[in-house]
Amino acid sequence: MQIRPLQRPDLAKVRSLLDLAVGDKTHFSYPRFYKINDIFRELEYSIEFMATESLIIEENGDLEGLATYFWDEDEKYIQITLLVIKNKDINVFEKLISHIKNDRKDYSLNLGLSHTCWLNCEEGFKENAQIIEHSHVLEAKNISQKTEEIKGIKVLSKEDFPKYEPFHDKFSKDMYYNSKNLLRDFDRFRIFVKENQGEVVASLLVKIYGENPCKGEIFGIFLGDSPEKPKICDELLKAMANSLIDEFGKISTIKYFVEVDKKIELETALAFGFEKLDTYLYYKL
């Protein structure tokens, strides 16, 4: 078997693999792609730009697998963004992973999969992979403003971030968006905070991906156990919706990954209008 970088002439050969990535739930990796054209754009980007790459593995001229990934030199991690193994061959998968790891031996390697992906049932894979996130994948579309007046919740300003930082780090733990990275990308986020007597008691982080209309992803609702938890979660979601609509005019979609053990957050989100699309597992290999 030969492993090599994807080149532009290869784009005409990968269609059958992309059909699996879009249409066969046993091949779903994350981020999820729903259109072939979106994957082609991802592959073209990986050919043209540094810090991202696509690899193909082939035998006797036949494509057996495809992986796209990027890496972060500061954080020392690699993120696979597309994985397709044509015949669900664990040996092909292992050869690709070993090749990627060997290029950057001191980096951690991360992979997100749908719970329907064939790899979740492979004993050899499970023995060597650590689950670092297990979440329900939710989505809300065309969100409307909420008529209730939401008091006590504000959008965090950059000037107030130092005050918020200790609260954030108490909850963010192994998240990529610890306080350092969140501050670096602050302008791409809207952080909603609820305070009690001047102290932060809850927050919601939503990352903005576009305007006209707005698209976003909730990266977490942070608060401790409390009898008020369902009410506070609901207030944070409503305050987010009202604020984003005021700012952008319309919200197209909001994604939200809710950890499977956070039942109150899940119930609140479903009552708000989110729909469950999938269940997601995030591995460190």
Secondary structure as a PSIPRED ss2 file (coil, helix, strand):
# PSIPRED VFORMAT (PSIPRED V4.0)

   1 M C   1.000  0.000  0.000
   2 Q E   0.000  0.000  1.000
   3 I E   0.000  0.000  1.000
   4 R E   0.000  0.000  1.000
   5 P E   0.000  0.000  1.000
   6 L C   1.000  0.000  0.000
   7 Q C   1.000  0.000  0.000
   8 R H   0.000  1.000  0.000
   9 P H   0.000  1.000  0.000
  10 D H   0.000  1.000  0.000
  11 L H   0.000  1.000  0.000
  12 A H   0.000  1.000  0.000
  13 K C   1.000  0.000  0.000
  14 V C   1.000  0.000  0.000
  15 R H   0.000  1.000  0.000
  16 S H   0.000  1.000  0.000
  17 L H   0.000  1.000  0.000
  18 L H   0.000  1.000  0.000
  19 D H   0.000  1.000  0.000
  20 L H   0.000  1.000  0.000
  21 A H   0.000  1.000  0.000
  22 V H   0.000  1.000  0.000
  23 G H   0.000  1.000  0.000
  24 D C   1.000  0.000  0.000
  25 K H   0.000  1.000  0.000
  26 T H   0.000  1.000  0.000
  27 H H   0.000  1.000  0.000
  28 F C   1.000  0.000  0.000
  29 S E   0.000  0.000  1.000
  30 Y E   0.000  0.000  1.000
  31 P C   1.000  0.000  0.000
  32 R C   1.000  0.000  0.000
  33 F C   1.000  0.000  0.000
  34 Y C   1.000  0.000  0.000
  35 K C   1.000  0.000  0.000
  36 I H   0.000  1.000  0.000
  37 N H   0.000  1.000  0.000
  38 D H   0.000  1.000  0.000
  39 I H   0.000  1.000  0.000
  40 F H   0.000  1.000  0.000
  41 R H   0.000  1.000  0.000
  42 E H   0.000  1.000  0.000
  43 L H   0.000  1.000  0.000
  44 E H   0.000  1.000  0.000
  45 Y H   0.000  1.000  0.000
  46 S H   0.000  1.000  0.000
  47 I H   0.000  1.000  0.000
  48 E H   0.000  1.000  0.000
  49 F C   1.000  0.000  0.000
  50 M C   1.000  0.000  0.000
  51 A C   1.000  0.000  0.000
  52 T E   0.000  0.000  1.000
  53 E E   0.000  0.000  1.000
  54 S E   0.000  0.000  1.000
  55 L E   0.000  0.000  1.000
  56 I E   0.000  0.000  1.000
  57 I E   0.000  0.000  1.000
  58 E E   0.000  0.000  1.000
  59 E E   0.000  0.000  1.000
  60 N C   1.000  0.000  0.000
  61 G C   1.000  0.000  0.000
  62 D E   0.000  0.000  1.000
  63 L E   0.000  0.000  1.000
  64 E E   0.000  0.000  1.000
  65 G E   0.000  0.000  1.000
  66 L E   0.000  0.000  1.000
  67 A E   0.000  0.000  1.000
  68 T E   0.000  0.000  1.000
  69 Y E   0.000  0.000  1.000
  70 F E   0.000  0.000  1.000
  71 W E   0.000  0.000  1.000
  72 D E   0.000  0.000  1.000
  73 E C   1.000  0.000  0.000
  74 D C   1.000  0.000  0.000
  75 E C   1.000  0.000  0.000
  76 K C   1.000  0.000  0.000
  77 Y E   0.000  0.000  1.000
  78 I E   0.000  0.000  1.000
  79 Q E   0.000  0.000  1.000
  80 I E   0.000  0.000  1.000
  81 T E   0.000  0.000  1.000
  82 L E   0.000  0.000  1.000
  83 L E   0.000  0.000  1.000
  84 V E   0.000  0.000  1.000
  85 I E   0.000  0.000  1.000
  86 K C   1.000  0.000  0.000
  87 N C   1.000  0.000  0.000
  88 K C   1.000  0.000  0.000
  89 D C   1.000  0.000  0.000
  90 I H   0.000  1.000  0.000
  91 N H   0.000  1.000  0.000
  92 V H   0.000  1.000  0.000
  93 F H   0.000  1.000  0.000
  94 E H   0.000  1.000  0.000
  95 K H   0.000  1.000  0.000
  96 L H   0.000  1.000  0.000
  97 I H   0.000  1.000  0.000
  98 S H   0.000  1.000  0.000
  99 H H   0.000  1.000  0.000
 100 I H   0.000  1.000  0.000
 101 K H   0.000  1.000  0.000
 102 N H   0.000  1.000  0.000
 103 D H   0.000  1.000  0.000
 104 R C   1.000  0.000  0.000
 105 K C   1.000  0.000  0.000
 106 D C   1.000  0.000  0.000
 107 Y C   1.000  0.000  0.000
 108 S E   0.000  0.000  1.000
 109 L E   0.000  0.000  1.000
 110 N E   0.000  0.000  1.000
 111 L E   0.000  0.000  1.000
 112 G E   0.000  0.000  1.000
 113 L E   0.000  0.000  1.000
 114 S E   0.000  0.000  1.000
 115 H C   1.000  0.000  0.000
 116 T C   1.000  0.000  0.000
 117 C C   1.000  0.000  0.000
 118 W H   0.000  1.000  0.000
 119 L H   0.000  1.000  0.000
 120 N H   0.000  1.000  0.000
 121 C H   0.000  1.000  0.000
 122 E C   1.000  0.000  0.000
 123 E H   0.000  1.000  0.000
 124 G H   0.000  1.000  0.000
 125 F H   0.000  1.000  0.000
 126 K H   0.000  1.000  0.000
 127 E H   0.000  1.000  0.000
 128 N H   0.000  1.000  0.000
 129 A C   1.000  0.000  0.000
 130 Q E   0.000  0.000  1.000
 131 I E   0.000  0.000  1.000
 132 I E   0.000  0.000  1.000
 133 E E   0.000  0.000  1.000
 134 H E   0.000  0.000  1.000
 135 S E   0.000  0.000  1.000
 136 H E   0.000  0.000  1.000
 137 V E   0.000  0.000  1.000
 138 L E   0.000  0.000  1.000
 139 E E   0.000  0.000  1.000
 140 A E   0.000  0.000  1.000
 141 K E   0.000  0.000  1.000
 142 N E   0.000  0.000  1.000
 143 I E   0.000  0.000  1.000
 144 S C   1.000  0.000  0.000
 145 Q C   1.000  0.000  0.000
 146 K C   1.000  0.000  0.000
 147 T C   1.000  0.000  0.000
 148 E C   1.000  0.000  0.000
 149 E C   1.000  0.000  0.000
 150 I C   1.000  0.000  0.000
 151 K C   1.000  0.000  0.000
 152 G C   1.000  0.000  0.000
 153 I E   0.000  0.000  1.000
 154 K E   0.000  0.000  1.000
 155 V E   0.000  0.000  1.000
 156 L C   1.000  0.000  0.000
 157 S C   1.000  0.000  0.000
 158 K H   0.000  1.000  0.000
 159 E H   0.000  1.000  0.000
 160 D H   0.000  1.000  0.000
 161 F H   0.000  1.000  0.000
 162 P H   0.000  1.000  0.000
 163 K H   0.000  1.000  0.000
 164 Y H   0.000  1.000  0.000
 165 E H   0.000  1.000  0.000
 166 P H   0.000  1.000  0.000
 167 F H   0.000  1.000  0.000
 168 H H   0.000  1.000  0.000
 169 D H   0.000  1.000  0.000
 170 K H   0.000  1.000  0.000
 171 F H   0.000  1.000  0.000
 172 S H   0.000  1.000  0.000
 173 K C   1.000  0.000  0.000
 174 D C   1.000  0.000  0.000
 175 M C   1.000  0.000  0.000
 176 Y C   1.000  0.000  0.000
 177 Y C   1.000  0.000  0.000
 178 N C   1.000  0.000  0.000
 179 S H   0.000  1.000  0.000
 180 K H   0.000  1.000  0.000
 181 N H   0.000  1.000  0.000
 182 L H   0.000  1.000  0.000
 183 L H   0.000  1.000  0.000
 184 R H   0.000  1.000  0.000
 185 D C   1.000  0.000  0.000
 186 F H   0.000  1.000  0.000
 187 D H   0.000  1.000  0.000
 188 R H   0.000  1.000  0.000
 189 F E   0.000  0.000  1.000
 190 R E   0.000  0.000  1.000
 191 I E   0.000  0.000  1.000
 192 F E   0.000  0.000  1.000
 193 V E   0.000  0.000  1.000
 194 K E   0.000  0.000  1.000
 195 E E   0.000  0.000  1.000
 196 N E   0.000  0.000  1.000
 197 Q C   1.000  0.000  0.000
 198 G C   1.000  0.000  0.000
 199 E E   0.000  0.000  1.000
 200 V E   0.000  0.000  1.000
 201 V E   0.000  0.000  1.000
 202 A E   0.000  0.000  1.000
 203 S E   0.000  0.000  1.000
 204 L E   0.000  0.000  1.000
 205 L E   0.000  0.000  1.000
 206 V E   0.000  0.000  1.000
 207 K E   0.000  0.000  1.000
 208 I E   0.000  0.000  1.000
 209 Y E   0.000  0.000  1.000
 210 G E   0.000  0.000  1.000
 211 E C   1.000  0.000  0.000
 212 N C   1.000  0.000  0.000
 213 P C   1.000  0.000  0.000
 214 C E   0.000  0.000  1.000
 215 K E   0.000  0.000  1.000
 216 G E   0.000  0.000  1.000
 217 E E   0.000  0.000  1.000
 218 I E   0.000  0.000  1.000
 219 F E   0.000  0.000  1.000
 220 G E   0.000  0.000  1.000
 221 I E   0.000  0.000  1.000
 222 F E   0.000  0.000  1.000
 223 L E   0.000  0.000  1.000
 224 G C   1.000  0.000  0.000
 225 D C   1.000  0.000  0.000
 226 S C   1.000  0.000  0.000
 227 P C   1.000  0.000  0.000
 228 E C   1.000  0.000  0.000
 229 K H   0.000  1.000  0.000
 230 P H   0.000  1.000  0.000
 231 K H   0.000  1.000  0.000
 232 I H   0.000  1.000  0.000
 233 C H   0.000  1.000  0.000
 234 D H   0.000  1.000  0.000
 235 E H   0.000  1.000  0.000
 236 L H   0.000  1.000  0.000
 237 L H   0.000  1.000  0.000
 238 K H   0.000  1.000  0.000
 239 A H   0.000  1.000  0.000
 240 M H   0.000  1.000  0.000
 241 A H   0.000  1.000  0.000
 242 N H   0.000  1.000  0.000
 243 S H   0.000  1.000  0.000
 244 L H   0.000  1.000  0.000
 245 I H   0.000  1.000  0.000
 246 D H   0.000  1.000  0.000
 247 E H   0.000  1.000  0.000
 248 F H   0.000  1.000  0.000
 249 G C   1.000  0.000  0.000
 250 K C   1.000  0.000  0.000
 251 I E   0.000  0.000  1.000
 252 S E   0.000  0.000  1.000
 253 T E   0.000  0.000  1.000
 254 I E   0.000  0.000  1.000
 255 K E   0.000  0.000  1.000
 256 Y E   0.000  0.000  1.000
 257 F E   0.000  0.000  1.000
 258 V E   0.000  0.000  1.000
 259 E E   0.000  0.000  1.000
 260 V C   1.000  0.000  0.000
 261 D C   1.000  0.000  0.000
 262 K C   1.000  0.000  0.000
 263 K H   0.000  1.000  0.000
 264 I H   0.000  1.000  0.000
 265 E H   0.000  1.000  0.000
 266 L H   0.000  1.000  0.000
 267 E H   0.000  1.000  0.000
 268 T H   0.000  1.000  0.000
 269 A H   0.000  1.000  0.000
 270 L H   0.000  1.000  0.000
 271 A H   0.000  1.000  0.000
 272 F H   0.000  1.000  0.000
 273 G C   1.000  0.000  0.000
 274 F C   1.000  0.000  0.000
 275 E E   0.000  0.000  1.000
 276 K E   0.000  0.000  1.000
 277 L E   0.000  0.000  1.000
 278 D E   0.000  0.000  1.000
 279 T E   0.000  0.000  1.000
 280 Y E   0.000  0.000  1.000
 281 L E   0.000  0.000  1.000
 282 Y E   0.000  0.000  1.000
 283 Y E   0.000  0.000  1.000
 284 K E   0.000  0.000  1.000
 285 L C   1.000  0.000  0.000
